């Protein structure tokens, strides 16, 4: 399908799969601690094993984010972060690496700028697409039109509570990959990965998804190894935000390298 070959996210996940491993998806909020630091950290992640990078837009009411990411986004906003700065972050990373860069955002900032305008600017910055945690396919007609127009990936979320009908609808609407939320709740580091994640990935694959990436609660290489056994990609956020908070870009590079060590699938 030409649609799949045009997808930067799908291509990145497929390259990892061809190498016998899951893809590593690394998250950081834009503008934390400042715009240039986010760019530098994104480049460091790409050079140390990240296949895809999620750049979050700081938002004043982050319903899905845990305390570490909330604190970072609050600080970014307090430091004067503007939504349009996310395009500078994306362009800065894509100019220096060949990693697929997606923006994760609640839908309101996109609507405020204008869906077509936001999509055009994201594509011009080299972005791969959007991850939209609070947008459901039923309400995404404008996004369908703009993402098709500009060749952007549409990443919708599924959760353990998703019905078979909802899974099928979400898989059909998504392009690039489907984001499987491993637990019900907010983001954050956890001691163990939820057992519901493996079933959710299997159910999403059964609903027709070619690529399913798992996020929420992934914080170390053993978590990555566990999820890499059954998912097409592993998403890490909170641990990386804590790393840049505590040790700057160098700490992000070190953690990314450690996390990537868990990606290779064990031979059965």
KEVEXGU-123319 format. One line per 3 residues: number of its first residue (from 1); their letters; for each residue z, x, y of C-alpha. Coordinates in nm, 4 decimals. Each point is the difference from the previous one (the first is absolute). Layout:
NUM) a) Z,X,Y; ... .
This chain:
1) xxx) 0.0000,0.0000,0.0000; -0.0886,0.1352,0.3414; 0.3159,-0.1599,0.1389 .
4) xxx) 0.2164,0.2198,-0.2219; -0.1878,0.3223,0.0710; 0.0410,-0.0691,0.3730 .
7) xxx) 0.3769,-0.0291,-0.0350; 0.1775,0.3203,0.1044; 0.3206,-0.1110,-0.1711 .
10) xxx) -0.1755,-0.0810,-0.3264; -0.1839,0.3331,0.0076; 0.3273,0.1905,0.0508 .
13) xxx) 0.1721,-0.1832,-0.2864; -0.3025,0.0493,-0.2244; -0.0043,0.3753,0.0712 .
16) xxx) 0.3626,0.0209,-0.1085; -0.0740,-0.2066,-0.3102; -0.2914,0.2290,-0.0877 .
19) xxx) 0.2460,0.2912,0.0227; 0.2269,-0.1746,-0.2517; 0.2726,-0.1144,0.2356 .
22) xxx) 0.1232,-0.2736,0.2277; -0.0658,0.0184,0.3721; 0.2817,0.0910,0.2388 .
25) xxx) 0.0237,-0.2273,0.3043; 0.2275,0.1318,0.2780; 0.1368,-0.2086,0.2879 .
28) xxx) 0.1183,0.0943,0.3476; 0.0467,-0.2136,0.3123; -0.2289,0.0882,0.2900 .
31) xxx) 0.1707,0.1671,0.2935; 0.3075,0.1228,-0.1860; 0.1394,0.2194,0.1292 .
34) xxx) -0.3125,0.0124,0.2190; -0.3753,-0.0456,-0.0389; -0.0844,0.3672,-0.0518 .
37) xxx) 0.2757,0.0405,-0.2592; -0.1420,-0.2945,-0.1954; -0.3450,0.1612,0.0050 .
40) xxx) 0.1403,0.3374,-0.1094; 0.2041,-0.1631,-0.2774; -0.3021,-0.1972,-0.1194 .
43) xxx) -0.2078,0.3165,-0.0224; 0.2857,0.1719,-0.1850; 0.0177,-0.2883,-0.2487 .
46) xxx) -0.3749,0.0180,-0.0608; 0.0202,0.3752,-0.0627; 0.2904,-0.0369,-0.2434 .
49) xxx) -0.1217,-0.2676,-0.2371; -0.0320,-0.3334,0.1812; -0.3170,-0.1896,-0.0960 .
52) xxx) 0.0494,-0.2832,0.2465; 0.2169,-0.0257,0.3101; 0.1509,-0.3163,0.1448 .
55) xxx) 0.0754,0.0076,0.3698; 0.2347,-0.2794,0.1030; -0.0086,-0.1662,0.3406 .
58) xxx) 0.3558,-0.0216,0.1375; 0.0932,-0.3649,0.0456; 0.2973,-0.1632,0.1688 .
61) xxx) 0.0719,-0.2392,-0.2899; -0.0764,0.1917,-0.3216; 0.0913,-0.2572,-0.2646 .
64) xxx) -0.0883,0.2206,-0.2986; 0.1387,0.3345,0.1138; 0.3292,0.1497,-0.1077 .
67) xxx) 0.2453,0.1759,0.2333; -0.1598,0.3476,-0.0037; -0.3457,-0.1258,0.0994 .
70) xxx) 0.1476,-0.2541,0.2434; 0.1911,0.2764,0.1769; -0.3142,0.2145,0.0219 .
73) xxx) -0.2181,-0.2794,0.1352; 0.2685,-0.1022,0.2504; 0.0139,0.3593,0.1244 .
76) xxx) -0.3812,0.0201,0.0235; -0.0090,-0.3168,0.2114; 0.2856,0.1279,0.2184 .
79) xxx) -0.1987,0.3210,0.0524; -0.2898,-0.2024,0.1383; -0.2267,-0.0466,-0.3022 .
82) xxx) -0.2970,-0.2241,0.0758; -0.1996,-0.1810,-0.2687; -0.3249,0.1668,0.1097 .
85) xxx) 0.1575,0.3404,-0.0722; -0.0407,-0.0731,-0.3710; -0.3722,0.0703,0.0399 .
88) xxx) 0.0823,0.3472,0.1357; 0.2176,0.0637,-0.3064; -0.2711,-0.1158,-0.2425 .
91) xxx) -0.2709,0.2008,0.1780; 0.2195,0.3101,0.0086; 0.0572,-0.0094,-0.3755 .
94) xxx) -0.3533,-0.0953,-0.1032; -0.1512,0.2695,0.2229; 0.1949,0.2692,-0.1845 .
97) xxx) -0.0014,-0.1315,-0.3604; -0.2057,-0.2137,-0.2353; 0.2967,-0.2175,-0.0993 .
100) xxx) -0.0356,-0.3800,0.0190; 0.2190,-0.1288,0.2858; 0.1063,-0.3635,0.0142 .
103) xxx) 0.2043,-0.1755,0.2656; 0.2876,-0.2191,-0.1160; 0.0857,-0.2658,0.2522 .
106) xxx) 0.1435,-0.3414,0.0477; -0.2756,-0.2314,0.1120; 0.1196,-0.0855,0.3520 .
109) xxx) -0.0969,0.3358,0.1627; -0.3526,-0.0371,-0.1423; -0.0348,-0.3527,0.1356 .
112) xxx) 0.1327,0.1059,0.3398; -0.2657,0.2705,0.0328; -0.2679,-0.2182,-0.1560 .
115) xxx) -0.0926,0.0241,-0.3686; -0.3550,0.1192,0.0645; 0.1062,0.2502,0.2667 .
118) xxx) 0.2781,0.1414,-0.2183; -0.2334,0.0294,-0.2991; -0.2730,0.1688,0.2042 .
121) xxx) 0.2409,0.2579,0.1402; 0.1517,0.0672,-0.3418; -0.3437,0.0604,-0.1510 .
124) xxx) -0.0988,0.2275,0.2899; 0.3185,0.2038,-0.0586; -0.1026,0.0561,-0.3623 .
127) xxx) 0.2534,-0.2419,-0.1460; -0.0475,-0.1403,-0.3501; 0.1483,-0.3440,0.0602 .
130) xxx) 0.3142,-0.2048,0.0452; 0.3032,-0.0839,-0.2099; 0.1300,-0.3355,0.1256 .
133) xxx) 0.3427,-0.0910,-0.1430; 0.0390,-0.3329,0.1797; -0.3613,-0.1224,-0.0158 .
136) xxx) -0.1067,-0.2166,-0.2924; -0.3641,-0.0465,-0.1039; 0.0125,-0.3706,0.0881 .
139) xxx) 0.0474,0.0910,0.3681; -0.2220,0.3089,0.0177; -0.3457,-0.1346,0.0824 .
142) xxx) -0.0274,0.2033,0.3216; 0.1058,0.3136,-0.1869; -0.2524,-0.0652,-0.2781 .
145) xxx) -0.2773,-0.0154,0.2602; 0.1104,0.3089,0.1931; 0.0710,0.2130,-0.3083 .
148) xxx) -0.3423,-0.0814,-0.1424; -0.1645,0.0742,0.3358; 0.1642,0.3433,0.0326 .
151) xxx) 0.0241,0.0976,-0.3678; 0.3803,0.0011,-0.0174; 0.2249,-0.0446,-0.3008 .
154) xxx) 0.2227,-0.3079,-0.0231; 0.3254,0.0691,-0.1794; 0.2097,-0.3074,-0.0705 .
157) xxx) 0.3382,-0.0043,-0.1725; 0.1170,-0.1547,-0.3252; 0.3624,-0.0319,-0.1135 .
160) xxx) 0.1900,-0.0866,-0.3181; 0.0235,-0.3566,0.1352; -0.3801,-0.0386,0.0345 .
163) xxx) -0.1405,-0.2850,-0.2094; -0.3094,0.0589,-0.2198; -0.2032,-0.2004,0.2528 .
166) xxx) 0.1284,0.2118,0.2881; -0.0689,0.3219,-0.1914; -0.3586,-0.1057,-0.0657 .
169) xxx) -0.0550,-0.0963,0.3643; 0.1496,0.3248,0.1280; -0.2001,0.2172,-0.2378 .
172) xxx) -0.3216,-0.1731,0.1001; 0.0789,0.0422,0.3717; 0.0984,0.3683,-0.0212 .
175) xxx) -0.2326,0.2976,0.0324; 0.1073,0.3559,-0.0817; 0.3159,-0.0808,-0.1915 .
178) xxx) 0.2753,-0.2583,-0.0373; 0.3494,0.0939,0.1207; 0.2604,-0.0980,-0.2604 .
181) xxx) 0.3500,-0.0394,0.1415; 0.2267,0.1289,-0.2747; 0.3042,-0.2040,0.0981 .
184) xxx) 0.0881,-0.3011,0.2083; 0.1619,0.1282,0.3177; -0.0475,0.2710,0.2607 .
187) xxx) -0.1156,0.3582,-0.0229; 0.2428,0.2814,-0.0715; 0.0908,0.2697,-0.2460 .
190) xxx) 0.1473,-0.1150,-0.3298; 0.1494,0.1658,-0.3043; -0.2390,-0.1722,-0.2396 .
193) xxx) -0.3360,-0.1739,0.0152; 0.0019,-0.3719,-0.0725; -0.1088,-0.0923,-0.3516 .
196) xxx) -0.2007,-0.2894,0.1446; -0.2483,0.2458,0.1528; -0.1754,0.0826,-0.3281 .
199) xxx) -0.0483,-0.3685,-0.0870; -0.1271,-0.0736,0.3499; -0.2583,0.2802,-0.0254 .
202) xxx) -0.1132,-0.1277,-0.3414; -0.0263,-0.3563,0.1297; -0.1950,0.1146,0.3072 .
205) xxx) -0.2401,0.2009,-0.2142; -0.0374,-0.3044,-0.2270; -0.0861,-0.2078,0.3088 .
208) xxx) -0.2961,0.2327,0.0596; 0.1331,0.2797,0.2199; -0.1639,0.3371,-0.0637 .
211) xxx) 0.2665,0.1918,0.1927; 0.3666,-0.0832,0.0458; 0.2436,0.2210,0.1931 .
214) xxx) 0.3764,-0.0446,-0.0180; 0.2379,0.0324,0.2936; 0.3565,-0.0754,0.1146 .
217) xxx) 0.2836,0.2097,-0.1344; -0.1952,0.3096,-0.1086; 0.1857,0.3080,0.1195 .
220) xxx) -0.0291,0.2942,-0.2396; -0.2295,0.1682,-0.2516; 0.1626,-0.1708,-0.2980 .
223) xxx) -0.0731,-0.3414,0.1557; -0.3561,0.1146,0.0623; -0.0362,0.1155,-0.3595 .
226) xxx) 0.1344,-0.3305,-0.1315; -0.2377,-0.2109,0.2097; -0.2980,0.2319,-0.0511 .
229) xxx) 0.0106,-0.0885,-0.3701; -0.1313,-0.3501,0.0738; -0.1123,-0.0290,0.3655 .
232) xxx) -0.3145,0.1299,0.1685; 0.1985,0.1256,0.2974; 0.3581,0.0628,0.1056 .
235) xxx) 0.1135,-0.0763,0.3564; 0.2854,0.1958,0.1592; 0.1409,-0.0842,0.3423 .
238) xxx) 0.3712,0.0150,0.0754; 0.0554,0.3429,-0.1583; -0.2780,0.1497,0.2147 .
241) xxx) 0.1347,-0.1615,0.3163; 0.3426,0.1467,-0.0774; -0.1661,0.3378,-0.0582 .
244) xxx) -0.1707,0.0101,0.3388; 0.3216,-0.1223,0.1630; 0.2131,0.2706,-0.1609 .
247) xxx) -0.2397,0.2929,-0.0357; -0.3170,-0.0659,0.1963; -0.3544,0.0611,-0.1209 .
250) xxx) 0.1008,0.2845,-0.2346; 0.2345,-0.2332,-0.1894; -0.2765,-0.2602,-0.0310 .
253) xxx) -0.2334,0.2631,-0.1459; 0.2644,0.1124,-0.2521; 0.0846,-0.3539,-0.1114 .
256) xxx) -0.3673,-0.0954,-0.0356; -0.0537,0.3038,-0.2204; 0.3009,-0.0955,-0.2132 .
259) xxx) -0.1118,-0.3615,-0.0303; -0.3532,0.0974,-0.0992; 0.1435,0.1912,-0.2968 .
262) xxx) 0.0867,-0.3358,-0.1562; -0.3535,-0.1384,0.0140; -0.1517,0.1436,-0.3149 .
265) xxx) 0.0100,-0.2518,-0.2798; 0.1884,0.1065,-0.3115; -0.2153,0.0012,-0.3108 .
268) x) 0.1125,-0.2776,-0.2337 .
